Amino acid sequence: MRAVVFDFLERAGWSAGQMFFATLLAGGTEISAGNVPWKYSGTLAIGAAVASVILTALQYLTKMTELTFWPDVVVRLAKTFLSSLAASIVAVGVFNVGTFDWGTALNLALLTTLGSLGKGLLARQPGKAANPSTLPPETYAAAVSGPTPAPPG
């Protein structure tokens, strides 16, 4: 159970961080140390973390956790894109499909997803079981496949 909690926290934390960073990148040259949109970036980051927890729970409930490296990366990218988009939608308060700034929301989701791809590729450790998680390989394996049974005797 501890490994699963760490898996949820790792995924939610990365989603929040990637969304926060993408929000700052999307601000372009208008962002400086004095006018960082802390509240907006923080709101989007929290929204992405919450959406990540929900999507990870769905992944666990559907038992789609024992994936090889590339399918796991693809699932993580899809979840990151969806959680980023959901965070942008939730951040506006009252959502109106006609007036919503889809361009900005999709740009943020794309930047966040690219960050997720980079993280997944950088987390891959040579000589170990390939996984896109930054958790120790043993913790990640315990989270997605359950604890390893003790040898008899």
Secondary structure, DSSP 4 states (H G I P E B T S, - for coil): -HHHHHHHHHHHHHHHHHHHHHHHHHTGGG--TTS--HHHHHHHHHHHHHHHHHHHHHHHHTT-----HHHHHHHHHHHHHHHHHHHHHHHTSS--TTTS-HHHHHHHHHHHHHHHHHHHHHH--TTS---S-SS-HHHHHHHHH-PPPPPP-
